[in-house]
Amino acid sequence: MAKSKKAVRFQKIPLKELLETLQTVYNQGADYIDISGIPDEQQDIIGIHVLEEYLSDDLEEDDDEEDDTLSEEDLNKLI
């Protein structure tokens, strides 16, 4: 018998911070992400995880490119 999958819904995720984070992750070469989350009464919390195998093989490094690493503060904005 097939196991039924339960839908997960996260609410009140700050859209601006989410889009900025996704853009940063994409610019750093991610083709895929995993999303995890914790429901909360006031605001749900999501986490974005990028495994090494999700990174693009053809990403060219540019030393003059702006540093787009996410700080702890950036990640906390999503929380």
C-alpha positions in Angstrom: 0.0 0.0 0.0 1.4 3.4 -1.0 2.1 5.8 1.9 0.1 9.0 1.6 2.0 12.2 1.7 1.0 15.0 4.1 1.1 18.6 2.8 3.2 21.0 4.8 2.2 24.7 4.9 4.3 27.5 6.3 2.7 30.8 7.0 3.8 34.4 7.2 7.2 33.9 5.7 8.8 37.3 4.9 8.8 37.4 1.1 11.6 40.0 0.6 14.1 38.1 2.7 13.1 34.8 1.2 13.6 36.1 -2.4 16.9 37.8 -1.5 18.1 34.6 0.1 17.0 32.4 -2.9 18.7 34.9 -5.3 21.9 34.7 -3.3 21.9 30.9 -3.2 21.2 30.8 -6.9 24.0 33.3 -7.7 26.4 31.1 -5.7 25.6 28.2 -8.0 22.8 26.3 -6.5 20.5 24.5 -8.9 18.4 22.9 -6.2 17.6 23.5 -2.5 16.0 21.6 0.3 13.5 23.5 2.5 12.7 22.6 6.1 10.6 24.4 8.6 9.0 24.7 12.0 5.5 26.0 12.4 5.1 28.7 15.1 2.1 30.6 16.4 3.4 34.1 15.4 5.6 33.3 12.4 6.7 30.1 10.9 10.4 29.4 10.5 12.0 28.0 7.3 15.5 26.8 6.6 17.1 26.5 3.2 19.7 23.8 2.7 22.1 23.4 -0.3 23.9 20.1 -0.6 27.2 20.1 -2.6 25.6 17.9 -5.2 23.0 20.6 -5.8 25.7 23.1 -7.0 26.1 23.8 -10.7 29.1 22.1 -12.3 29.6 24.9 -14.8 29.7 27.9 -12.4 32.7 30.1 -13.2 34.3 31.8 -10.2 34.9 35.5 -10.5 37.3 37.0 -7.9 35.9 40.5 -8.6 32.3 39.3 -7.8 30.7 40.6 -4.6 30.8 38.3 -1.6 27.3 36.9 -1.4 27.7 34.6 1.6 24.8 34.6 4.0 25.6 35.9 7.5 24.0 34.7 10.6 22.0 37.9 10.6 20.7 37.2 7.1 19.5 33.8 8.2 17.9 35.1 11.3 15.9 37.6 9.2 14.1 34.6 7.7 13.2 33.3 11.2 
